[in-house]
Amino acid sequence: MVRTQARRATRSYRLFTVEVRRTVRVSPSFLRVTFTGPDLDLFADNGFDQRIKVVFPLPGQDIDHLEWGADWHERWRALPERERNLMRTYTVRAVRRELCEVDVEFVLHGDGGPASRWAAAARPGDRVGVVGPDARYPGQHKGIGFTPPGGTRTILLAGDETATPAAVSILERLSRHARGEAVLEVPHAGDARPATAPAGMRVTWLARRGAAHGSLLIPTVRDAVARLAVPYLRRRTPLPEPDVDADPLWEVPDPAAAVPTGMFAWLAGESGAIAALRRHLVGQVGLDRASVAFMGYWRLGGAGRAG
Ligand SMILES: Cc1cc2nc3c(=O)[nH]c(=O)nc-3n(C[C@H](O)[C@H](O)[C@H](O)COP(=O)(O)OP(=O)(O)OC[C@H]3O[C@@H](n4cnc5c(N)ncnc54)[C@H](O)[C@@H]3O)c2cc1C
């Protein structure tokens, strides 16, 4: 028993059982949900694009059987499929450990996804599980894709609405000397928000207004890269075309192996749009692959990963 507890305490991530404290509709497409729970004072506040899993109750059930502690994943996988709670990946928007509060911003996309549906109906007291970083873990938590190597002088952030909570959190934590551009495509003009950012970061909001996903993001990022990247070009790398229907698009440079090139690009959002940007940046422009994180956050027409 003592050994089990000691081992649990050393895991990077653990399952927190939480309930909704309040919800705020921050803009037409975003709902901020503030979670609270008795042990959220142990939730690590890492900032940047720290990702988590939100675990939803099965229909007609609460989440009491989710007391899985640090072994949550093994236990979840061992469940018969019909008893496996659905989970989706989200970004930590804010942590207030002293108040035992964590904020997550859900895009209300209205496409029948269980996470979006849950958020649209969320009320104070509703309970879910959150798999997140345990502050007691002595090492570096996983789950952060924004890892510019030392010596980075220029930053490019680009993404759609699902990447907006992460991009805004990254902007907030950048050094005040950071320089570069952030380009964010959102459904409506009202989804653009004032972002706290260093003076040297130019932030551009693009309102899609019903146009195709990525149709504004892709050309605007191309223009930004043309302005920013020229000194950092290495070689054009022919890339095998990823099959976004089969594989989640996910290529994050290992910070330990990263080659400092002076520029770091962070791209996240709908997989097809991110694949197109990857093709352009690495395959055509010649940005070094080791300085670019590409992350397919979701896939048009495909359900998110269950766990
Ligand atoms: C690391 C990471 C961090 C993320 N952070 C956030 C975050 O902070 N906030 C956030 O809202 N999302 C975030 N996402 C994206 C989120 O996980 C997906 O949008 C997820 O698919 C939503 O689940 P769902 O149950 O609502 O829909 P699903 O069951 O996954 O999908 C149902 C249908 O909805 C469509 N769909 C899914 N998402 C969208 C969307 N945004 N717009 C339009 N159609 C959609 C799918 O194509 C599918 O047709 C993140 C993803 C990753 C990988």
Ligand as a Chemical Component Dictionary entry (heavy atoms), coordinates in Angstrom:
data_LIG
# 
_chem_comp.id                   LIG 
_chem_comp.type                 NON-POLYMER 
_chem_comp.pdbx_formal_charge   0 
_chem_comp.three_letter_code    LIG 
# 
loop_
_chem_comp_atom.comp_id 
_chem_comp_atom.atom_id 
_chem_comp_atom.alt_atom_id 
_chem_comp_atom.type_symbol 
_chem_comp_atom.charge 
_chem_comp_atom.model_Cartn_x 
_chem_comp_atom.model_Cartn_y 
_chem_comp_atom.model_Cartn_z 
_chem_comp_atom.pdbx_ordinal 
LIG C1  C1  C 0 -3.347  19.005 -27.620 1  
LIG C2  C2  C 0 -4.791  19.416 -27.934 2  
LIG C3  C3  C 0 -5.326  20.532 -27.296 3  
LIG C4  C4  C 0 -6.644  20.950 -27.585 4  
LIG N1  N1  N 0 -7.154  22.035 -26.927 5  
LIG C5  C5  C 0 -8.438  22.419 -27.168 6  
LIG C6  C6  C 0 -9.024  23.501 -26.436 7  
LIG O1  O1  O 0 -8.417  24.096 -25.528 8  
LIG N2  N2  N 0 -10.312 23.849 -26.748 9  
LIG C7  C7  C 0 -11.030 23.185 -27.713 10 
LIG O2  O2  O 0 -12.200 23.532 -27.939 11 
LIG N3  N3  N 0 -10.503 22.144 -28.400 12 
LIG C8  C8  C 0 -9.230  21.742 -28.139 13 
LIG N4  N4  N 0 -8.702  20.676 -28.809 14 
LIG C9  C9  C 0 -9.499  20.050 -29.873 15 
LIG C10 C10 C 0 -10.544 19.059 -29.364 16 
LIG O3  O3  O 0 -9.893  17.988 -28.720 17 
LIG C11 C11 C 0 -11.328 18.526 -30.584 18 
LIG O4  O4  O 0 -12.015 19.577 -31.221 19 
LIG C12 C12 C 0 -12.263 17.393 -30.237 20 
LIG O5  O5  O 0 -12.485 16.663 -31.433 21 
LIG C13 C13 C 0 -13.597 17.853 -29.679 22 
LIG O6  O6  O 0 -14.320 16.686 -29.321 23 
LIG P1  P1  P 0 -15.898 16.531 -29.562 24 
LIG O7  O7  O 0 -16.304 15.369 -28.720 25 
LIG O8  O8  O 0 -16.575 17.849 -29.368 26 
LIG O9  O9  O 0 -16.029 16.180 -31.105 27 
LIG P2  P2  P 0 -15.617 14.788 -31.825 28 
LIG O10 O10 O 0 -16.442 13.667 -31.322 29 
LIG O11 O11 O 0 -14.147 14.622 -31.694 30 
LIG O12 O12 O 0 -15.988 15.087 -33.321 31 
LIG C14 C14 C 0 -17.355 15.113 -33.764 32 
LIG C15 C15 C 0 -17.456 15.898 -35.054 33 
LIG O13 O13 O 0 -17.144 17.250 -34.752 34 
LIG C16 C16 C 0 -16.107 17.733 -35.599 35 
LIG N5  N5  N 0 -15.282 18.665 -34.808 36 
LIG C17 C17 C 0 -14.464 18.382 -33.745 37 
LIG N6  N6  N 0 -13.926 19.535 -33.270 38 
LIG C18 C18 C 0 -14.412 20.531 -34.043 39 
LIG C19 C19 C 0 -14.246 21.938 -34.042 40 
LIG N7  N7  N 0 -13.488 22.569 -33.144 41 
LIG N8  N8  N 0 -14.906 22.657 -34.997 42 
LIG C20 C20 C 0 -15.716 22.075 -35.899 43 
LIG N9  N9  N 0 -15.920 20.737 -35.940 44 
LIG C21 C21 C 0 -15.282 19.987 -35.015 45 
LIG C22 C22 C 0 -15.341 16.497 -36.055 46 
LIG O14 O14 O 0 -14.755 16.720 -37.313 47 
LIG C23 C23 C 0 -16.451 15.452 -36.130 48 
LIG O15 O15 O 0 -17.119 15.547 -37.373 49 
LIG C24 C24 C 0 -7.405  20.226 -28.527 50 
LIG C25 C25 C 0 -6.872  19.085 -29.142 51 
LIG C26 C26 C 0 -5.579  18.689 -28.853 52 
LIG C27 C27 C 0 -5.020  17.443 -29.523 53 
# 
loop_
_chem_comp_bond.comp_id 
_chem_comp_bond.atom_id_1 
_chem_comp_bond.atom_id_2 
_chem_comp_bond.value_order 
_chem_comp_bond.pdbx_ordinal 
LIG C1  C2  SING 1  
LIG C2  C3  SING 2  
LIG C2  C26 DOUB 3  
LIG C3  C4  DOUB 4  
LIG C4  N1  SING 5  
LIG C4  C24 SING 6  
LIG N1  C5  DOUB 7  
LIG C5  C6  SING 8  
LIG C5  C8  SING 9  
LIG C6  O1  DOUB 10 
LIG C6  N2  SING 11 
LIG N2  C7  SING 12 
LIG C7  O2  DOUB 13 
LIG C7  N3  SING 14 
LIG N3  C8  DOUB 15 
LIG C8  N4  SING 16 
LIG N4  C9  SING 17 
LIG N4  C24 SING 18 
LIG C9  C10 SING 19 
LIG C10 O3  SING 20 
LIG C10 C11 SING 21 
LIG C11 O4  SING 22 
LIG C11 C12 SING 23 
LIG C12 O5  SING 24 
LIG C12 C13 SING 25 
LIG C13 O6  SING 26 
LIG O6  P1  SING 27 
LIG P1  O7  DOUB 28 
LIG P1  O8  SING 29 
LIG P1  O9  SING 30 
LIG O9  P2  SING 31 
LIG P2  O10 DOUB 32 
LIG P2  O11 SING 33 
LIG P2  O12 SING 34 
LIG O12 C14 SING 35 
LIG C14 C15 SING 36 
LIG C15 O13 SING 37 
LIG C15 C23 SING 38 
LIG O13 C16 SING 39 
LIG C16 N5  SING 40 
LIG C16 C22 SING 41 
LIG N5  C17 SING 42 
LIG N5  C21 SING 43 
LIG C17 N6  DOUB 44 
LIG N6  C18 SING 45 
LIG C18 C19 SING 46 
LIG C18 C21 DOUB 47 
LIG C19 N7  SING 48 
LIG C19 N8  DOUB 49 
LIG N8  C20 SING 50 
LIG C20 N9  DOUB 51 
LIG N9  C21 SING 52 
LIG C22 O14 SING 53 
LIG C22 C23 SING 54 
LIG C23 O15 SING 55 
LIG C24 C25 DOUB 56 
LIG C25 C26 SING 57 
LIG C26 C27 SING 58 
# 
